[in-house]
């Protein structure tokens, strides 16, 4: 899990990679990555994922995220959480509207 300043979302995006073994098995029809290697069946550790997500959301909501060197120069207009991206090792599915 990782927060990034995203040009596409014009704010902070939290990315969650759902492939802990780094071998995507989603087999998307448009993907150009060679998927001939079989992945070892692994499961996402839900408790750890939720803890990391809660921590990332807390950092973004409190503004503490912007005290970290990589986010200190973030313009004020972009200092907001805009999306959470659930993905494999390819294109993310993005969820917005956190009202």
C-alpha positions as CSV (number, residue, x, y, z in Angstrom):
1,X,0.0,0.0,0.0
2,X,1.3,3.4,-0.9
3,X,0.1,7.0,-1.1
4,X,1.2,9.0,-4.1
5,X,0.6,12.5,-5.5
6,X,-1.3,11.7,-8.6
7,X,-1.5,14.0,-11.6
8,X,-4.4,12.0,-13.0
9,X,-6.6,12.3,-9.8
10,X,-5.2,15.8,-9.0
11,X,-4.6,14.9,-5.4
12,X,-3.5,12.0,-3.2
13,X,-4.1,8.5,-4.4
14,X,-3.7,5.4,-2.1
15,X,-2.7,2.3,-4.1
16,X,-3.4,-1.2,-3.0
17,X,-1.7,-4.0,-4.9
18,X,-3.9,-7.1,-4.5
19,X,-1.1,-9.4,-5.8
20,X,1.2,-10.1,-2.9
21,X,3.3,-12.5,-4.9
22,X,3.9,-9.8,-7.6
23,X,2.4,-12.1,-10.3
24,X,-0.9,-10.8,-11.5
25,X,-3.6,-13.5,-12.2
26,X,-6.4,-11.2,-13.3
27,X,-5.8,-12.1,-17.0
28,X,-7.2,-8.9,-18.4
29,X,-7.9,-9.2,-22.1
30,X,-6.1,-5.9,-22.9
31,X,-2.9,-6.6,-20.8
32,X,0.4,-7.0,-22.7
33,X,2.3,-8.5,-19.8
34,X,3.4,-12.1,-20.3
35,X,1.3,-14.2,-17.9
36,X,2.7,-17.6,-18.8
37,X,4.4,-18.0,-15.4
38,X,2.0,-19.7,-12.9
39,X,1.7,-17.8,-9.6
40,X,1.8,-19.5,-6.3
41,X,-1.7,-19.2,-4.8
42,X,-1.6,-16.6,-2.0
43,X,-4.2,-14.6,-0.3
44,X,-4.1,-10.9,0.7
45,X,-3.7,-10.6,4.4
46,X,-7.0,-8.7,5.0
47,X,-6.2,-7.6,8.5
48,X,-2.8,-6.1,7.5
49,X,-4.4,-4.5,4.4
50,X,-7.1,-2.8,6.5
51,X,-4.5,-1.6,9.1
52,X,-2.3,-0.1,6.4
53,X,-5.3,1.5,4.7
54,X,-6.5,3.0,8.0
55,X,-3.0,4.4,8.6
56,X,-2.8,5.9,5.2
57,X,-6.2,7.5,5.5
58,X,-5.4,8.9,8.9
59,X,-2.2,10.4,7.6
60,X,-4.0,12.0,4.7
61,X,-7.0,13.3,6.8
62,X,-4.8,14.7,9.6
63,X,-2.4,16.4,7.2
64,X,0.5,14.5,8.8
65,X,1.2,13.0,5.4
66,X,2.5,16.3,4.1
67,X,5.1,16.5,6.9
68,X,7.0,13.7,5.1
69,X,9.8,14.9,2.8
70,X,8.3,13.4,-0.4
71,X,5.0,15.3,0.2
72,X,6.2,18.6,1.7
73,X,6.1,20.4,-1.6
74,X,2.6,19.3,-2.4
75,X,0.6,22.5,-3.4
76,X,-2.3,23.3,-1.0
77,X,-4.9,22.7,-3.7
78,X,-3.7,19.1,-4.1
79,X,-3.5,18.2,-0.4
80,X,-6.6,16.0,-0.4
81,X,-7.3,12.3,-0.7
82,X,-9.0,11.8,-4.1
83,X,-9.0,8.1,-4.7
84,X,-8.1,4.6,-3.6
85,X,-6.9,2.3,-6.4
86,X,-7.3,-1.4,-6.0
87,X,-5.2,-3.2,-8.6
88,X,-3.0,-6.1,-9.6
89,X,0.3,-5.3,-11.1
90,X,-1.4,-3.5,-14.0
91,X,-4.3,-1.0,-14.4
92,X,-6.1,0.0,-11.2
93,X,-9.8,0.1,-10.5
94,X,-10.3,3.5,-8.8
95,X,-13.0,4.3,-6.3
96,X,-13.9,7.9,-5.5
97,X,-16.5,9.9,-3.6
98,X,-15.7,9.4,0.0
99,X,-18.7,11.4,1.4
